[in-house]
């Protein structure tokens, strides 16, 4: 029996890699660094990402993006993480150096650029790692909803995007099936309904594609969501989409992260309890709502942070702050969802920046300002002169220290 040709034996994986690259580009307009692993959905690093990271010389946080690629690019550029470019290639180049950036979830729903936005963030993650920085993404309630098959906030434009993705993904499957000696590719559409009584037929293909892509072990969920954090600690800051209670900390932050990852990978039959229900880490609003008889529970928040050694603030998304990024409870609660997406507020982009040691904290904003060097500082007329996040607390009204990014 002849031994297999070592050169020809390597051809099928190369063809599979080419097909994956082709599909990626057709879907997103982006090229990715060469992946030695021919399966783009597999995790090349079996070790789970750490839940706790050391302090960063520069740490920035970006709120909910909700399927708005244009506004997301504005926020990324404002944060100094990517080039201010309208092209996919330009916006995908990391220029943040050693900056550590955290996006606090809710990339999905309410917009029509969900997949392209996931691709952009993934591309920036890879480029950031090459330059000594990091882009870390946290799961929001809308990611959890979609993996669980809850599409109540999907838009027609979003369904169209998933339908387009499905056409290219199916084309890739067909090409791989033509390659001899290549294991048959897994078909994520198998077993997914093709019709949905009670829903307009023009949305059926988009719903089929969305289920196939985002269900546990789906091509999009496994590749872009499974390695996300549910809770993340960087230096003295805790990042979570909704909020943390004492029961969550007692359960274990690392345990929560791993349980959710197992579910998205298809290793658990149901979403873990800590991401289900109004008090779940992705749904909680206990520390984000002010006014109308609701106040941040500062005593509870202090107790929660006291159970996470070395932390002094919790940075959250989920609840839109119409006046811009806010802080409460002596700066221990920082709320950064500014309703940026045109699908839920069309707010002006703002970014939280935390300097070395966690002391120099400011809000980066896009509103007009007097330019001073690279950054311009603008103080509203009604602002009380305070340093750090103290100026964001309720007693100082809506006054913020704002910083304008300039080209």
Secondary structure, 3 states (H helix, E strand, C coil): CCCCCCCHHHHHHHHHHHHHHHHHHHHHCCCCCCCCCCCCCCCCCCCCCCCEECCCCEEEEECCCCCCHHHHHHHHHHCCCECCCCCHHHHCCECCCCCEEEECCCCCCCCCCHHHHHHHHHHHHHHHHHCCCEEEEECCHHHHHHHCCCCCCCCHHHHHHHHHHHHHHHHHHHHHHCCCCCCCCCCCCCCCCCCCCCCCHHHHHHHHHHHHHHCCCCHHHHHHHCCCECEEEECCEEEECCCCCHHHHHHCHHHHHHHHHHHHCCCCCCCCHHHCCCCCCCCCCCCCCCECCECCCHHHHHHHHHCCCCCCEEEECCCCCCCCCEEECCCCEEECCCCCCCCCCCCCCEEEEEEHHHCCEEEEECCCCCEECCEEEEECCCCCCCCHHHHHCHHHCCCCEEEEECC
